[in-house]
C-alpha cells in the first residue's frame, strides 16, 4: 500500500508538472504569436522573449535571427534603391546638359543661323557633345553589368607593357594641350593574365579622373614589377583630395569635394575598384592638398 501511495503521489506530481509546463508553453506560444502578428504588420524591431528553458526557446531564437536578417536585407535594398534613384537623377542631369548643347548646335546649323565659316566649329562641337553622351551611356551600362553580375571576363596572358603603351598612346593627344607627362614602362616583357577590355577601362578611368578633376598640369605613369606583382602608379600634381574625402573616392556616386571639383557621374573610380577586385588586385590612393594625388594599382601574377 505504501508503495502504491508513493507511485500515485509521483504520478500526480508529474501530471501537475506537465500541466503547468503545457500551460506555460501555451502562454509563451500565445505571446510569440502576438509578436509574429506585429512583425507581419511591418514592425521588424519586435523580438520574441522566452525563458531559455522553454520548449520553444530554440524556435524563438531562430525566428528572431530570421527577422533580423530580413531587416538587414530590407535596409540594404532601401539603400540600394535610394542610390539608384540618386544615380538616375545624377545621370539625367549630366546627360541633359550636353544633349541640350548638341541639339542647339545642330538646330543652328540646320536653320541656317550660322555662317559657312562657323559651320565647322559647330559641327566639331556637336561631335564632342555626342562623344560625351556616348561616354555617359557607356559608363552607365558598365556599372549596371557590374552591379547585376552580368559582366563577363575573358582572361588571357598578354604583355602588359605593350598593352599599356598602346592605351597611353591614345591618351597623349588629350593630355598634351594641358599636361606634361612622364611615362616609365619597362622595355622587357611582363606577361600577366588579365581581361584586356577591363584593364583598358581601368587605365582610361584613372587617366580621365586626373585630366578632369586634378586641375594640375603634369601626369606621371609608372609601371613596375615588385615581389612578382604588377604595380601601376598614376599620379598628378593637382590640387589633391582632402583627408576627409580620400576614404570615399571609390564609393559609387561619390563626386569628391571642392578640392577636385564635382564634375563627372561618380562612377568612374567605383568601376575601377570593381574591375580590379575581379582580377584579385588592389588599388589605393594617397593625396595631399596642393600637392596632387597618386593611385597605386597592384595585380597578382
ABEGO torsion letter per residue (X at the ends): XAAAAAAAAAAAAAAAAAAAAAAAAAAAAAAAAAAAAAAAAGBAABBBBBBAABAAAAAAAAAAAAAAAAAAAAAAAAAAAAAAAAAAAAAAAAAAAAAAAAAAAAAAAAAGABBAAAAAAAAAAAAAAAAAAAAAAAAAAAAAAAAAGABBBBBBBBBAAAAAAAAAAAAAAAAAAABBBBBBBBABBBBBBBBAAAAAAAAAAAAAAAAAAAGBABBBBBBBBBGGBBBBBBBBABAEBBAAAAAAAABBGBAEBAAAEABEAGAAAAAAAAAAAAAGBBBBBBBBBGAEBBBBBBBBX
